[in-house]
Amino acid sequence: MAPPRRIQHRARLKSAFALYEVLLGVAIFAIGVIALGRAVENCLNASTISAEEGAVRQILSDRMAVVQAAPGVPDPEKEFKINSNYGMVRLIQKSGPAGLTEEDKTLLSGIYLVMLTAQWQHAGVPQSKRIQLYVYRSE
């Protein structure tokens, strides 16, 4: 004797729900894997950008040390092209009298403002960092 229709219908519904549960689980897993892949990509990009900016900071720091240690008045304008591991970095040095005054409006001579600007490209987008420093040179 064949099982009643109601029992056959319930068995089919249970198997259909099981199939939907599996499909839903696979879809959630796929979305999770895609999100994890994006997160890893973002971490790698951030790490690359951080290393690149660290190299640029080191270039600026090295040039600042050279300016501070050099005798005489800094050059009014100078440009360097430095090949780093992250591409070409253009370093621009500009300097001039700082124009600082004391409280009684007396001009302080021998103090120069030096601006160092590093320019480079990251993924085709122009980037730059700038530092300023004062140096004293007796005249």
N, C-alpha and C positions, 0 to 999 in steps of 0.2 A: 504494500500500500504506500502510495506517495505521501510525503509530508504535506501538511496543509499549506495553502498558499501564503498565509500570514507568516509562517516560520521562514519560508523561502524569501519572502520580501524583506524581513528583518535581517536575514543573513546578507542579502545584497546591500542593504543600507549600511551595515557595519563595515563591509569591505569597501564601499564607496567612501565612507568617512575616513577610513584608514588611508586610502589613497590621497585624499585631500590633506590629511595631517602630514603625510610624507612630503607632498608638494609644498606645503606651507613651511615645513622645517627646512627643506632645501632652499627655498627662497630667502628665508631669514638668514641661513648660513651664507648664502651668496652675497647678500647685502653686507653682512659682517666682514666677509673677506675683502670686499671692495673698499669698505671704510678703513679697514686695517691697512690695506695697500696705500691708500691716500695718506694715512697718518705716517707711515714709514717714509713715503716720498717727501712729505713736509718736513720731517725730521732731517732727512738727508740734505734738503735744500737749506734749511736753517744752519746745519753744520757747515756746509760749503760757504755760505754767506759769512758766518762767524769767522771761519779760517781766513777768508779773503780780507775781511776788515781788520783782522789781527795782523796780517801781512802789511796792509796799508798803514796801520798805526805804527808798526815797527819802522817802516820807511820814513814816516814823519818824525818819529823819535830820533832816528839816526841823523837825519838832516838837522834837527834842532840841536843835537849835541855838537855837530860840526860848526854850526853858526855860533854857538856859545863859546866854543874853544878857539875859534879863529881870531887872530889879532886884527885890529883895524875895524873900520866901519863896514857893516854888511853891505853887499851890493844892492843898489836900488831895485834891480829886477834881474832875475835869473830863472832859467827853466832847465829841467832835467827830464830825461825819458829813462825810466827804469823798467827793465824787463823782470817781472816777477813770475812766480809759478801760476798766477791767475791772469796773466796777460800784461800788456803794457800799462804802466802807471805814469802819468804826466805829473811832475812835481813842479809847482810854480812858487818861487820865493819872491816876495816883494817886501821892501823895507823903506823906512824913512824916519825922520825925527818924530818922536812920540808926541811932542807938543804938550808935555805935562808941566803944570805950574804948581808952585807952592801956595799956601794960604794967602800970602801977601801979593799974589799975582806975579811972582818972580819965575821966569821961564827956566826950567831945569834943562841944562844942556848936556849932551853926551848920552842921552837915553834914546834908544831907537826901538821902534815897534817893527817886529818882523812877523809877517803873515806867511804861513806855509799852507799851500792848498794842493791836495792830491786829487787827481781826476782819473777815473778809469771807467770801464764798462762792465756791467754784469748782465749777462743774457741780453745784450744789445741795448740795455738801459743805462744812460750816463749816471755815474755815482760820483760823489765828492765828499771829502772831509777836509776841515780846515782847523789849524791851530794858530794861536798868536802867542808871541812871547816878547818880552822886553829884554834888551841887552844894553849894558853900559859900556861905553868906550870913551876913555879920556881923550880929549883932543889935543 
